[in-house]
Amino acid sequence: MTETSQSSQRFREFKMPDVGEGLTEAEILKWYVQPGDTVTDGQVVCEVETAKAAVELPIPFDGVVHELRFGEGVTVDVGQVIITVDVAPGTAAPEAAPANAQVQAPAVQAEPEPSAEAAEEAKPAARQPVLVGYGVSEASTKRRARKGTAAPAAAVAAVQTELNGHGPGAADVMAVPESRPLAKPPVRKLAKDLGIDLAAVTPTGPDGIITREDVHAAAAAPVRPEPVAVPSEPEREPEPETAAAEAAAPVSVGAARETRTPIKGVRKAIASAMVNSAFTAPHVTEFITFDITRTMKLVEELKSDKDMAGLRVNPLLLIAKALLVAIKRNPAVNSAWDEANQEIVQKEYVNLGIAAATPRGLIVPNIKDAGAKTLPELAAALGELVATAREGKTSPAAMQGGTVTITNVGVFGVDTGTPILNPGESAILAVGAIKLQPWVHKGKVKPRQVTTLALSFDHRLVDGELGSRVLADVAAILEQPKRLITWA
């Protein structure tokens, strides 16, 4: 058996999978393992964020982690190797050059025999672990002198001779590129966004690695002009007015007063989808304001109902149920526009989307076949959906196939809005804040709980009459919640 085949059988590669439909890349959010850790088949090794959700990736074999190919915060194309695992640890393996090692230039024979100290400095150093994306240095195999120590005089003279072009291999020495400052890819990207030259940043990390804090410190430091040599003259005490003016002058901190966030992952997908939806589907939005006091009383009663014990009961639950009943009464609103086949596709099921704000951006997971669920089942599904979204564990499958969506802007104290349709859906209902307001009730002005609903719909398949009926039905149910029974 050849050395190559032995090595390939011992070290298994795990590639970035396509964890959603047609995704091309994912960002590595967090590694749960490090080189040397033992892993087993099915163990989660990292968390990645796609354009749809954050997903945990399990390793498909047993072994010991050999190498992590990419660091946290790096976006990786689907199909690229992200981790290698030694599936036969303890087995003697033939020495082989690493896959990412670069070919070293042939050693140049020195004319004079160097001193013992210079020879020690010229010994090839053992290959040290390098940051992802750096590879092995293209410079010579000479050990880099430590900071604060002077190079031996013989070595300095030899290098000077090479640089002057008088010694053998002068062209090779001149071609050696200057080593890059050590920084992980996310830190390098941060420095680029802030306009910071890493060569000018003082590293504080282990082994001279530049950290995010180092970059931020460099960005926050005031820009100082380079010193200019001027003829010396006696120092003068600044006049009071001049000193005060200099102290009051604003300091330009440049990029330190700006925060730049790369557009990627979920936020990038949201932006693309919303632009596509806004400019392809003709939106119409209608509003209705009504008295929701009876529904709020029913919410309080259901909280103490034994059939709802352990479930989260809130106004959103009954609003969702009211929308489902309204869709059942007006099934044509639950449709989709098929541009390719020039057809309107009416769905016989309702996958109810709930817009959820997360640290990674707005996502819209949906409750599958929500129209067939009882009130306790709907409450349980809503609670699970919200909890999963807050933890950032929503799967791509949970955000696919939605038909109608609810977005609750009322939790932010907002009265109403004009929501944009989720791509592929026909309608979206915005729920405004519920407030105590003066309202005419039974011929008298009384304080009542009042709210406003806004329904946006695709005017290609939902005309004004249909959209108005749906919105009016939802409001009527919430004004008289007994209609949840009589209309269902």
Salt bridges, closest charged atoms under 4 A:
GLU13 OE2 - ARG69 NH2 3.70
GLU27 OE2 - LYS264 NZ 3.33
GLU47 OE2 - ARG360 NH2 3.75
GLU47 OE2 - LYS393 NZ 3.61
GLU49 OE2 - ARG360 NE 3.56
GLU56 OE2 - LYS393 NZ 3.10
GLU67 OE1 - ARG69 NE 3.16
ASP86 OD2 - ARG10 NH2 2.76
GLU120 OE1 - LYS123 NZ 3.10
ASP193 OD2 - LYS189 NZ 2.91
GLU258 OE1 - ARG260 NH2 3.60
ASP291 OD2 - ARG448 NE 2.78
GLU300 OE2 - LYS303 NZ 3.45
ASP415 OD1 - LYS435 NZ 2.91
ASP458 OD2 - ARG460 NH2 2.74
GLU465 OE2 - ARG469 NH1 3.00
ASP473 OD2 - ARG329 NE 3.07
